[in-house]
Amino acid sequence: MLELVAKSEELSRCTADRLIKAFSKNGPMLVLYCGNTEGLAQHICSTMRIAKPSLNIAYLDGDYSYNIVLPYIAEDIMSVVLVASSTELNCVNRVLQALALVGVETVALLPTVTLTKLENRLEILSQNIYTVEIESDVYRLTVLQASLRSSLNLSRGEILRIKRFEKELDMKIIVKELTEKYYNVFSQAKSKKHGLLNIAVSKSLLAAGEELIDRGLPIQVIGRKGLEHTNPDLLVYTSVEEQTVNEYLVALSRKGIKRNDVTTVKINTDPFTAPIYALIIFYSTLL
């Protein structure tokens, strides 16, 4: 686990350099996502907006917007950042072709497996498409850290909340602590269940939950009604979302599910560093 975290830290620095160039421009920005990467798009969008309050930024589903929205707003978009799951080859191809056609400068943060398969097609696309290769096994860890590093640069130390991230970006020193703190809790949850755990995550941990989805684990996100179809064995959330979580647990109790039947894990840190912590915990205990 320590090697994966160290690798993601190194890759995040290079990734952040490219993001900083994109977000330093004046003009509307767009983050597009393919597959189970809405959490990453949400994270990038939120941290950049807080770091640079004047920034005009939004995020959209790439497969939905590439031919329904993009052609009608491209003239007003300064640059685009694309994130994608490693399985979303067709979506990435469609989105990059659409972006090349309209000539919008694009930074595509792509897992190695996706970039390798698209290599020949990318050669014929516009010079405005810049790709950043990120090893697939640390893709989300890398993008989340790059998002924080970029926000630190853009805020120039003027936003106190963003400035605090600097102290938390040496993730290697917390791996052992996180593993020791949460290993027994996760082991107990697994011992109660034969088969895969049903896991619920709060909205700020969406990016971490999407990693589990891509690994085939049954995940639900609190507050997304259509996904709350199973009773969770394990609930992972951040301390600032306690009210929402309590409401969720009350709703479960009305269905006859006791609180003691659900193992809860509260991550007591900033919601923007929490998905990184959650990923490290998941890697150490579930994957």
Contacts in CASP RR format, 6 or more apart in sequence:
PFRMAT RR
TARGET T0000
AUTHOR 0000-0000-0000
METHOD contacts of the structure
MODEL  1
MLELVAKSEELSRCTADRLIKAFSKNGPMLVLYCGNTEGLAQHICSTMRI
AKPSLNIAYLDGDYSYNIVLPYIAEDIMSVVLVASSTELNCVNRVLQALA
LVGVETVALLPTVTLTKLENRLEILSQNIYTVEIESDVYRLTVLQASLRS
SLNLSRGEILRIKRFEKELDMKIIVKELTEKYYNVFSQAKSKKHGLLNIA
VSKSLLAAGEELIDRGLPIQVIGRKGLEHTNPDLLVYTSVEEQTVNEYLV
ALSRKGIKRNDVTTVKINTDPFTAPIYALIIFYSTLL
1 175 0 8 1.000
1 179 0 8 1.000
1 280 0 8 1.000
1 283 0 8 1.000
1 284 0 8 1.000
2 172 0 8 1.000
2 175 0 8 1.000
2 176 0 8 1.000
4 137 0 8 1.000
4 138 0 8 1.000
4 141 0 8 1.000
4 283 0 8 1.000
5 141 0 8 1.000
5 171 0 8 1.000
5 172 0 8 1.000
5 175 0 8 1.000
5 280 0 8 1.000
6 172 0 8 1.000
7 135 0 8 1.000
7 138 0 8 1.000
8 138 0 8 1.000
8 141 0 8 1.000
8 142 0 8 1.000
8 145 0 8 1.000
8 171 0 8 1.000
9 145 0 8 1.000
9 169 0 8 1.000
9 170 0 8 1.000
9 171 0 8 1.000
9 172 0 8 1.000
11 134 0 8 1.000
11 135 0 8 1.000
11 138 0 8 1.000
11 142 0 8 1.000
11 146 0 8 1.000
12 141 0 8 1.000
12 142 0 8 1.000
12 143 0 8 1.000
12 145 0 8 1.000
12 146 0 8 1.000
12 149 0 8 1.000
13 146 0 8 1.000
13 149 0 8 1.000
14 132 0 8 1.000
15 109 0 8 1.000
15 132 0 8 1.000
15 134 0 8 1.000
15 142 0 8 1.000
15 143 0 8 1.000
15 146 0 8 1.000
16 145 0 8 1.000
16 146 0 8 1.000
16 147 0 8 1.000
16 149 0 8 1.000
16 150 0 8 1.000
16 153 0 8 1.000
18 107 0 8 1.000
18 130 0 8 1.000
18 132 0 8 1.000
19 44 0 8 1.000
19 81 0 8 1.000
19 107 0 8 1.000
19 146 0 8 1.000
19 147 0 8 1.000
19 150 0 8 1.000
20 150 0 8 1.000
20 153 0 8 1.000
20 154 0 8 1.000
21 107 0 8 1.000
22 29 0 8 1.000
22 79 0 8 1.000
22 81 0 8 1.000
22 105 0 8 1.000
22 107 0 8 1.000
23 29 0 8 1.000
23 48 0 8 1.000
23 52 0 8 1.000
23 55 0 8 1.000
23 150 0 8 1.000
23 154 0 8 1.000
24 154 0 8 1.000
25 78 0 8 1.000
25 79 0 8 1.000
26 78 0 8 1.000
27 56 0 8 1.000
27 78 0 8 1.000
28 56 0 8 1.000
28 57 0 8 1.000
28 58 0 8 1.000
28 76 0 8 1.000
28 77 0 8 1.000
28 78 0 8 1.000
29 48 0 8 1.000
29 55 0 8 1.000
29 56 0 8 1.000
29 57 0 8 1.000
29 58 0 8 1.000
29 77 0 8 1.000
29 78 0 8 1.000
29 79 0 8 1.000
29 80 0 8 1.000
29 81 0 8 1.000
30 57 0 8 1.000
30 58 0 8 1.000
30 59 0 8 1.000
30 60 0 8 1.000
30 73 0 8 1.000
30 77 0 8 1.000
30 79 0 8 1.000
30 80 0 8 1.000
30 81 0 8 1.000
31 41 0 8 1.000
31 44 0 8 1.000
31 45 0 8 1.000
31 57 0 8 1.000
31 58 0 8 1.000
31 59 0 8 1.000
31 60 0 8 1.000
31 80 0 8 1.000
31 81 0 8 1.000
31 82 0 8 1.000
31 83 0 8 1.000
32 41 0 8 1.000
32 59 0 8 1.000
32 60 0 8 1.000
32 61 0 8 1.000
32 62 0 8 1.000
32 65 0 8 1.000
32 66 0 8 1.000
32 80 0 8 1.000
32 81 0 8 1.000
32 82 0 8 1.000
32 83 0 8 1.000
32 95 0 8 1.000
33 39 0 8 1.000
33 40 0 8 1.000
33 41 0 8 1.000
33 59 0 8 1.000
33 60 0 8 1.000
33 61 0 8 1.000
33 62 0 8 1.000
33 82 0 8 1.000
33 83 0 8 1.000
33 84 0 8 1.000
34 62 0 8 1.000
34 63 0 8 1.000
34 82 0 8 1.000
34 83 0 8 1.000
34 84 0 8 1.000
34 85 0 8 1.000
34 88 0 8 1.000
34 91 0 8 1.000
34 92 0 8 1.000
34 95 0 8 1.000
35 63 0 8 1.000
35 84 0 8 1.000
35 85 0 8 1.000
35 87 0 8 1.000
35 88 0 8 1.000
35 91 0 8 1.000
36 85 0 8 1.000
36 210 0 8 1.000
36 213 0 8 1.000
36 214 0 8 1.000
37 83 0 8 1.000
37 84 0 8 1.000
37 85 0 8 1.000
37 140 0 8 1.000
37 207 0 8 1.000
37 210 0 8 1.000
38 59 0 8 1.000
38 61 0 8 1.000
38 206 0 8 1.000
38 210 0 8 1.000
39 206 0 8 1.000
39 207 0 8 1.000
39 210 0 8 1.000
39 275 0 8 1.000
40 83 0 8 1.000
40 140 0 8 1.000
40 143 0 8 1.000
40 144 0 8 1.000
40 147 0 8 1.000
40 207 0 8 1.000
40 210 0 8 1.000
41 59 0 8 1.000
41 83 0 8 1.000
42 59 0 8 1.000
42 206 0 8 1.000
42 207 0 8 1.000
43 143 0 8 1.000
43 144 0 8 1.000
43 147 0 8 1.000
43 207 0 8 1.000
43 272 0 8 1.000
43 275 0 8 1.000
44 59 0 8 1.000
44 81 0 8 1.000
44 83 0 8 1.000
44 143 0 8 1.000
44 147 0 8 1.000
44 150 0 8 1.000
45 57 0 8 1.000
45 58 0 8 1.000
45 59 0 8 1.000
46 272 0 8 1.000
47 147 0 8 1.000
47 148 0 8 1.000
47 150 0 8 1.000
47 151 0 8 1.000
47 162 0 8 1.000
47 272 0 8 1.000
48 55 0 8 1.000
48 57 0 8 1.000
48 147 0 8 1.000
48 150 0 8 1.000
48 151 0 8 1.000
48 154 0 8 1.000
49 55 0 8 1.000
49 57 0 8 1.000
50 151 0 8 1.000
50 155 0 8 1.000
50 159 0 8 1.000
50 161 0 8 1.000
50 162 0 8 1.000
51 150 0 8 1.000
51 151 0 8 1.000
51 152 0 8 1.000
51 154 0 8 1.000
51 155 0 8 1.000
51 159 0 8 1.000
51 162 0 8 1.000
52 154 0 8 1.000
52 155 0 8 1.000
55 154 0 8 1.000
60 69 0 8 1.000
62 82 0 8 1.000
62 91 0 8 1.000
62 95 0 8 1.000
63 91 0 8 1.000
63 94 0 8 1.000
63 95 0 8 1.000
66 94 0 8 1.000
66 95 0 8 1.000
66 98 0 8 1.000
66 99 0 8 1.000
67 94 0 8 1.000
67 98 0 8 1.000
70 98 0 8 1.000
70 99 0 8 1.000
70 102 0 8 1.000
71 98 0 8 1.000
71 102 0 8 1.000
74 102 0 8 1.000
74 103 0 8 1.000
74 104 0 8 1.000
77 104 0 8 1.000
78 105 0 8 1.000
79 104 0 8 1.000
79 105 0 8 1.000
79 106 0 8 1.000
79 107 0 8 1.000
80 99 0 8 1.000
80 104 0 8 1.000
80 105 0 8 1.000
80 106 0 8 1.000
80 107 0 8 1.000
81 106 0 8 1.000
81 107 0 8 1.000
81 108 0 8 1.000
81 109 0 8 1.000
82 92 0 8 1.000
82 95 0 8 1.000
82 96 0 8 1.000
82 99 0 8 1.000
82 106 0 8 1.000
82 107 0 8 1.000
82 108 0 8 1.000
82 109 0 8 1.000
82 110 0 8 1.000
83 109 0 8 1.000
83 143 0 8 1.000
84 91 0 8 1.000
84 92 0 8 1.000
84 108 0 8 1.000
84 109 0 8 1.000
84 110 0 8 1.000
84 111 0 8 1.000
84 114 0 8 1.000
85 111 0 8 1.000
85 210 0 8 1.000
85 214 0 8 1.000
86 111 0 8 1.000
86 113 0 8 1.000
86 114 0 8 1.000
86 136 0 8 1.000
86 139 0 8 1.000
86 214 0 8 1.000
87 214 0 8 1.000
88 114 0 8 1.000
89 114 0 8 1.000
89 117 0 8 1.000
89 118 0 8 1.000
92 108 0 8 1.000
92 110 0 8 1.000
92 114 0 8 1.000
92 118 0 8 1.000
93 118 0 8 1.000
93 121 0 8 1.000
96 106 0 8 1.000
96 108 0 8 1.000
96 118 0 8 1.000
96 121 0 8 1.000
96 122 0 8 1.000
96 125 0 8 1.000
96 129 0 8 1.000
97 125 0 8 1.000
99 106 0 8 1.000
99 126 0 8 1.000
99 128 0 8 1.000
99 129 0 8 1.000
100 106 0 8 1.000
100 125 0 8 1.000
100 126 0 8 1.000
100 128 0 8 1.000
100 129 0 8 1.000
101 126 0 8 1.000
103 126 0 8 1.000
103 128 0 8 1.000
104 128 0 8 1.000
105 128 0 8 1.000
105 130 0 8 1.000
106 128 0 8 1.000
106 129 0 8 1.000
106 130 0 8 1.000
107 130 0 8 1.000
107 132 0 8 1.000
108 129 0 8 1.000
108 130 0 8 1.000
108 131 0 8 1.000
108 132 0 8 1.000
109 132 0 8 1.000
109 134 0 8 1.000
109 143 0 8 1.000
109 146 0 8 1.000
110 118 0 8 1.000
110 131 0 8 1.000
110 132 0 8 1.000
110 133 0 8 1.000
110 134 0 8 1.000
111 134 0 8 1.000
111 135 0 8 1.000
111 136 0 8 1.000
111 139 0 8 1.000
112 133 0 8 1.000
112 134 0 8 1.000
112 135 0 8 1.000
112 136 0 8 1.000
113 136 0 8 1.000
114 136 0 8 1.000
115 122 0 8 1.000
115 131 0 8 1.000
115 133 0 8 1.000
122 129 0 8 1.000
122 131 0 8 1.000
134 142 0 8 1.000
134 143 0 8 1.000
135 142 0 8 1.000
140 207 0 8 1.000
140 208 0 8 1.000
140 210 0 8 1.000
140 211 0 8 1.000
140 275 0 8 1.000
140 279 0 8 1.000
141 276 0 8 1.000
141 279 0 8 1.000
141 280 0 8 1.000
144 207 0 8 1.000
144 275 0 8 1.000
144 276 0 8 1.000
144 279 0 8 1.000
145 169 0 8 1.000
145 171 0 8 1.000
145 276 0 8 1.000
147 272 0 8 1.000
148 165 0 8 1.000
148 168 0 8 1.000
148 169 0 8 1.000
148 272 0 8 1.000
148 273 0 8 1.000
148 276 0 8 1.000
149 169 0 8 1.000
151 162 0 8 1.000
151 165 0 8 1.000
152 162 0 8 1.000
152 163 0 8 1.000
152 165 0 8 1.000
152 166 0 8 1.000
152 169 0 8 1.000
155 162 0 8 1.000
155 163 0 8 1.000
157 163 0 8 1.000
161 270 0 8 1.000
164 270 0 8 1.000
165 270 0 8 1.000
165 272 0 8 1.000
165 273 0 8 1.000
168 269 0 8 1.000
168 270 0 8 1.000
168 273 0 8 1.000
171 276 0 8 1.000
171 280 0 8 1.000
174 277 0 8 1.000
174 280 0 8 1.000
175 280 0 8 1.000
175 284 0 8 1.000
178 277 0 8 1.000
178 280 0 8 1.000
178 281 0 8 1.000
178 284 0 8 1.000
179 280 0 8 1.000
179 281 0 8 1.000
179 284 0 8 1.000
179 285 0 8 1.000
182 265 0 8 1.000
182 281 0 8 1.000
182 284 0 8 1.000
182 285 0 8 1.000
183 284 0 8 1.000
183 285 0 8 1.000
185 263 0 8 1.000
185 265 0 8 1.000
186 234 0 8 1.000
186 263 0 8 1.000
186 265 0 8 1.000
186 281 0 8 1.000
186 285 0 8 1.000
186 286 0 8 1.000
187 285 0 8 1.000
188 263 0 8 1.000
189 197 0 8 1.000
189 233 0 8 1.000
189 234 0 8 1.000
189 263 0 8 1.000
190 197 0 8 1.000
192 233 0 8 1.000
192 263 0 8 1.000
193 233 0 8 1.000
196 216 0 8 1.000
196 217 0 8 1.000
196 218 0 8 1.000
197 217 0 8 1.000
197 218 0 8 1.000
197 233 0 8 1.000
197 234 0 8 1.000
197 286 0 8 1.000
198 218 0 8 1.000
198 220 0 8 1.000
198 230 0 8 1.000
198 231 0 8 1.000
198 232 0 8 1.000
198 233 0 8 1.000
198 234 0 8 1.000
199 209 0 8 1.000
199 212 0 8 1.000
199 217 0 8 1.000
199 218 0 8 1.000
199 219 0 8 1.000
199 220 0 8 1.000
199 232 0 8 1.000
199 233 0 8 1.000
199 234 0 8 1.000
199 235 0 8 1.000
199 236 0 8 1.000
200 219 0 8 1.000
200 220 0 8 1.000
200 221 0 8 1.000
200 222 0 8 1.000
200 228 0 8 1.000
200 232 0 8 1.000
200 234 0 8 1.000
200 235 0 8 1.000
200 236 0 8 1.000
200 248 0 8 1.000
201 208 0 8 1.000
201 209 0 8 1.000
201 219 0 8 1.000
201 220 0 8 1.000
201 221 0 8 1.000
201 222 0 8 1.000
201 235 0 8 1.000
201 236 0 8 1.000
201 237 0 8 1.000
201 278 0 8 1.000
202 221 0 8 1.000
202 222 0 8 1.000
202 236 0 8 1.000
202 237 0 8 1.000
202 238 0 8 1.000
202 241 0 8 1.000
202 244 0 8 1.000
202 245 0 8 1.000
203 221 0 8 1.000
203 222 0 8 1.000
203 223 0 8 1.000
203 241 0 8 1.000
203 244 0 8 1.000
204 237 0 8 1.000
204 238 0 8 1.000
204 240 0 8 1.000
204 241 0 8 1.000
204 271 0 8 1.000
204 272 0 8 1.000
204 274 0 8 1.000
204 275 0 8 1.000
205 236 0 8 1.000
205 237 0 8 1.000
205 238 0 8 1.000
205 267 0 8 1.000
205 274 0 8 1.000
205 275 0 8 1.000
205 278 0 8 1.000
206 221 0 8 1.000
206 275 0 8 1.000
207 275 0 8 1.000
207 279 0 8 1.000
208 236 0 8 1.000
208 275 0 8 1.000
208 278 0 8 1.000
208 279 0 8 1.000
208 282 0 8 1.000
209 219 0 8 1.000
209 221 0 8 1.000
209 278 0 8 1.000
209 282 0 8 1.000
210 219 0 8 1.000
211 279 0 8 1.000
211 282 0 8 1.000
211 287 0 8 1.000
212 219 0 8 1.000
212 282 0 8 1.000
212 286 0 8 1.000
212 287 0 8 1.000
213 219 0 8 1.000
215 287 0 8 1.000
217 286 0 8 1.000
218 230 0 8 1.000
219 227 0 8 1.000
220 227 0 8 1.000
220 228 0 8 1.000
220 229 0 8 1.000
220 230 0 8 1.000
220 232 0 8 1.000
221 227 0 8 1.000
222 228 0 8 1.000
222 235 0 8 1.000
222 237 0 8 1.000
222 241 0 8 1.000
222 244 0 8 1.000
222 245 0 8 1.000
222 248 0 8 1.000
223 244 0 8 1.000
223 248 0 8 1.000
231 252 0 8 1.000
231 255 0 8 1.000
231 257 0 8 1.000
231 261 0 8 1.000
231 262 0 8 1.000
232 252 0 8 1.000
232 262 0 8 1.000
233 262 0 8 1.000
233 263 0 8 1.000
234 262 0 8 1.000
234 263 0 8 1.000
234 264 0 8 1.000
234 265 0 8 1.000
235 245 0 8 1.000
235 248 0 8 1.000
235 249 0 8 1.000
235 262 0 8 1.000
235 263 0 8 1.000
235 264 0 8 1.000
235 265 0 8 1.000
236 264 0 8 1.000
236 265 0 8 1.000
236 267 0 8 1.000
236 278 0 8 1.000
236 281 0 8 1.000
237 244 0 8 1.000
237 245 0 8 1.000
237 264 0 8 1.000
237 265 0 8 1.000
237 266 0 8 1.000
237 267 0 8 1.000
238 266 0 8 1.000
238 267 0 8 1.000
238 268 0 8 1.000
238 269 0 8 1.000
238 271 0 8 1.000
238 274 0 8 1.000
239 266 0 8 1.000
239 267 0 8 1.000
239 268 0 8 1.000
239 269 0 8 1.000
240 271 0 8 1.000
241 271 0 8 1.000
242 266 0 8 1.000
245 264 0 8 1.000
249 259 0 8 1.000
249 262 0 8 1.000
252 259 0 8 1.000
252 262 0 8 1.000
253 259 0 8 1.000
265 281 0 8 1.000
267 274 0 8 1.000
267 277 0 8 1.000
267 278 0 8 1.000
267 281 0 8 1.000
269 277 0 8 1.000
END
